[in-house]
């Protein structure tokens, strides 16, 4: 080893190195045992939900504030979720769409890719929905004179009013930004690098109103829990019309399914497959 080789590198990785790193991480993720994968997925769902809780607090009672500014601020605080996932270590379905880079190169079998995505998706739902239930059980929705709960129900109802292809499109745009945030983290060498890489893309997707399937596993269930388990709250705050739009069947068919499809298109195809084609395919065909 030369003296130059022994000097630690502190500069960020360049895109070709990031692609190789993404491929190696994809191989490791696909090889995780089921119990560990599920546990880390539950954590990731809970982490994203915690970011959503803080974002709801930010938006609650902000009607008099500038609309765009409050959405950007909500996006900044929502970034907490992905920061906890990336820095704390957890398995998030939308970020794991980048495993397609290892799959496209033949290093991860199709069965292993689908195994990872399915287990992580279920675990994410368990984690996010558990936080939603805790928000109801703990009475957090009554904070701010009920402003938190009102905002939560309004957000949930708005998500279920999206058309199918609208939800697919918003899901694709969302996961382009989420996977770009994860992609940028592959260039990082420090925790500070990772945090700074995550915040702008995540703030952008939240501020723009794009749709994240795992975040919606919190946003819609929390509205459902409030509407179903505290009808007095709904009546007191004039939320009957919003509550009437909420239902588990509508959530799964009209929001979660199309948003998930869009997330896969945006993350796996528009980010993962494109970077694989540009940086990893030439290496295989050289």
RAMONOR-V460122 format. One record per residue. N is the residue number from 1. RES is the residue in one small letter. SS is DSSP state (2 for helix, 1 for strand, 0 for the rest). PHI is phi in whole degrees, 0 to 359 (* if undefined). Layout:
BEGIN
<<N:RES:SS:PHI> <N:RES:SS:PHI>>
END
This chain:
BEGIN
<<1:x:0:*> <2:x:0:281> <3:x:0:299> <4:x:0:292> <5:x:0:293> <6:x:0:277> <7:x:0:279> <8:x:0:299> <9:x:0:267> <10:x:0:243> <11:x:0:283> <12:x:0:292> <13:x:0:290> <14:x:0:271> <15:x:2:309> <16:x:2:299> <17:x:2:290> <18:x:2:298> <19:x:2:296> <20:x:2:295> <21:x:2:295> <22:x:2:299> <23:x:2:296> <24:x:2:296> <25:x:2:296> <26:x:2:299> <27:x:2:298> <28:x:2:294> <29:x:2:297> <30:x:2:292> <31:x:0:267> <32:x:0:298> <33:x:0:289> <34:x:2:300> <35:x:2:300> <36:x:2:294> <37:x:2:298> <38:x:2:294> <39:x:2:298> <40:x:2:292> <41:x:2:289> <42:x:2:299> <43:x:2:300> <44:x:2:298> <45:x:2:300> <46:x:2:293> <47:x:2:297> <48:x:2:298> <49:x:2:296> <50:x:2:296> <51:x:2:298> <52:x:2:293> <53:x:2:299> <54:x:2:293> <55:x:2:296> <56:x:2:295> <57:x:2:302> <58:x:2:296> <59:x:2:278> <60:x:0:295> <61:x:0:69> <62:x:0:257> <63:x:0:301> <64:x:0:276> <65:x:0:272> <66:x:0:303> <67:x:2:302> <68:x:2:296> <69:x:2:298> <70:x:2:291> <71:x:2:290> <72:x:2:296> <73:x:2:297> <74:x:2:299> <75:x:2:294> <76:x:2:298> <77:x:2:287> <78:x:2:297> <79:x:0:303> <80:x:2:311> <81:x:2:301> <82:x:2:288> <83:x:2:299> <84:x:2:297> <85:x:2:296> <86:x:2:284> <87:x:2:282> <88:x:2:284> <89:x:0:89> <90:x:0:200> <91:x:0:245> <92:x:0:248> <93:x:0:306> <94:x:0:295> <95:x:2:292> <96:x:2:288> <97:x:2:299> <98:x:2:286> <99:x:2:301> <100:x:2:302> <101:x:2:293> <102:x:2:282> <103:x:2:294> <104:x:2:297> <105:x:0:274> <106:x:0:81> <107:x:0:268> <108:x:0:233> <109:x:0:294> <110:x:2:302> <111:x:2:299> <112:x:2:290> <113:x:2:297> <114:x:2:293> <115:x:2:299> <116:x:2:297> <117:x:2:298> <118:x:2:291> <119:x:2:295> <120:x:2:295> <121:x:2:298> <122:x:2:296> <123:x:2:297> <124:x:2:300> <125:x:2:297> <126:x:2:300> <127:x:2:292> <128:x:2:292> <129:x:2:293> <130:x:2:295> <131:x:2:294> <132:x:2:301> <133:x:2:294> <134:x:2:294> <135:x:2:298> <136:x:2:290> <137:x:2:297> <138:x:0:276> <139:x:0:74> <140:x:2:301> <141:x:2:295> <142:x:2:272> <143:x:0:297> <144:x:0:66> <145:x:0:65> <146:x:0:94> <147:x:2:299> <148:x:2:300> <149:x:2:296> <150:x:2:300> <151:x:2:297> <152:x:2:298> <153:x:2:292> <154:x:2:297> <155:x:2:297> <156:x:2:299> <157:x:2:296> <158:x:2:297> <159:x:2:293> <160:x:2:279> <161:x:0:268> <162:x:0:290> <163:x:0:287> <164:x:2:303> <165:x:2:287> <166:x:2:297> <167:x:2:295> <168:x:2:299> <169:x:2:297> <170:x:2:295> <171:x:2:292> <172:x:2:296> <173:x:2:299> <174:x:2:299> <175:x:2:282> <176:x:2:301> <177:x:2:288> <178:x:2:296> <179:x:2:290> <180:x:2:293> <181:x:2:297> <182:x:2:295> <183:x:2:301> <184:x:2:298> <185:x:2:296> <186:x:0:291> <187:x:0:272> <188:x:0:279> <189:x:0:241> <190:x:0:229> <191:x:2:298> <192:x:2:300> <193:x:2:302> <194:x:2:295> <195:x:2:299> <196:x:2:293> <197:x:2:286> <198:x:2:281> <199:x:2:299> <200:x:2:300> <201:x:2:296> <202:x:2:290> <203:x:2:300> <204:x:2:295> <205:x:2:290> <206:x:2:292> <207:x:2:298> <208:x:2:276> <209:x:0:79> <210:x:0:284> <211:x:0:247> <212:x:0:247> <213:x:2:301> <214:x:2:286> <215:x:2:299> <216:x:2:292> <217:x:2:291> <218:x:2:260> <219:x:2:303> <220:x:2:281> <221:x:2:302> <222:x:2:295> <223:x:2:294> <224:x:2:296> <225:x:2:297> <226:x:2:297> <227:x:2:294> <228:x:2:276> <229:x:2:258> <230:x:0:221> <231:x:2:299> <232:x:2:296> <233:x:2:296> <234:x:2:300> <235:x:2:294> <236:x:2:295> <237:x:0:250> <238:x:0:63> <239:x:0:255> <240:x:2:302> <241:x:2:295> <242:x:2:293> <243:x:2:297> <244:x:2:295> <245:x:0:278> <246:x:0:268> <247:x:0:186> <248:x:2:295> <249:x:2:297> <250:x:2:296> <251:x:2:300> <252:x:2:292> <253:x:2:275> <254:x:2:261> <255:x:2:233> <256:x:2:297> <257:x:2:296> <258:x:2:293> <259:x:2:293> <260:x:2:298> <261:x:2:302> <262:x:2:297> <263:x:2:301> <264:x:2:294> <265:x:2:299> <266:x:2:292> <267:x:2:279> <268:x:2:285> <269:x:2:271> <270:x:2:282> <271:x:2:246> <272:x:2:300> <273:x:2:294> <274:x:2:294> <275:x:2:292> <276:x:2:297> <277:x:2:298> <278:x:2:283> <279:x:2:251> <280:x:2:253> <281:x:2:299> <282:x:2:302> <283:x:2:293> <284:x:2:285> <285:x:2:264> <286:x:0:293>>
END
